[in-house]
Amino acid sequence: SLCGLPLDQQAATGLIKDSLARKEADQILDKMLDDPQFRQTFLDKARELIQS
C-alpha cells in the first residue's frame, strides 16, 4: 500500500476526496449556471457533445 496506509483506508480517503471535489464542482457549476451567458454556452456545448 502507498504511504503505509492500509488499502481500505486509502480507498476511503480517495472516496472522501472525490466526493468533496464533486461537491465543489457542483457548487461552481451552480454559480456558473446562474450566469445566463455561461449557461447558454454550456447548453450549446452539451448539445454538441450529445450530437457528436
C-alpha positions as CSV (number, residue, x, y, z in Angstrom):
1,S,0.0,0.0,0.0
2,L,1.1,3.5,-0.6
3,C,2.2,5.8,2.2
4,G,1.9,2.9,4.7
5,L,-1.9,3.3,4.8
6,P,-3.9,0.1,4.6
7,L,-5.6,-0.2,1.3
8,D,-9.1,0.2,2.6
9,Q,-8.2,3.3,4.4
10,Q,-6.6,4.6,1.3
11,A,-9.7,3.9,-0.8
12,A,-11.9,5.6,1.8
13,T,-9.6,8.7,1.8
14,G,-9.8,8.7,-2.0
15,L,-13.6,8.4,-2.0
16,I,-13.9,11.3,0.5
17,K,-11.6,13.5,-1.6
18,D,-13.6,12.5,-4.7
19,S,-16.9,13.4,-3.1
20,L,-15.6,16.7,-1.8
21,A,-14.2,17.6,-5.3
22,R,-17.5,16.6,-6.8
23,K,-19.4,18.8,-4.3
24,E,-17.1,21.7,-5.0
25,A,-17.6,21.2,-8.7
26,D,-21.4,21.1,-8.3
27,Q,-21.3,24.4,-6.4
28,I,-19.1,26.0,-9.1
29,L,-21.4,24.7,-11.8
30,D,-24.5,26.1,-9.9
31,K,-22.9,29.5,-9.7
32,M,-22.0,29.4,-13.4
33,L,-25.4,28.2,-14.5
34,D,-26.8,31.3,-12.7
35,D,-24.9,33.3,-15.3
36,P,-27.2,33.4,-18.4
37,Q,-24.3,33.9,-20.8
38,F,-22.4,31.0,-19.4
39,R,-25.5,28.9,-19.2
40,Q,-26.2,29.4,-22.9
41,T,-22.6,28.5,-23.8
42,F,-22.7,25.4,-21.5
43,L,-26.0,24.2,-23.0
44,D,-24.6,24.7,-26.5
45,K,-21.5,22.7,-25.7
46,A,-23.6,19.9,-24.0
47,R,-25.8,19.7,-27.1
48,E,-22.7,19.4,-29.4
49,L,-21.4,16.6,-27.2
50,I,-24.7,14.8,-27.2
51,Q,-25.0,15.1,-31.0
52,S,-21.4,14.0,-31.8
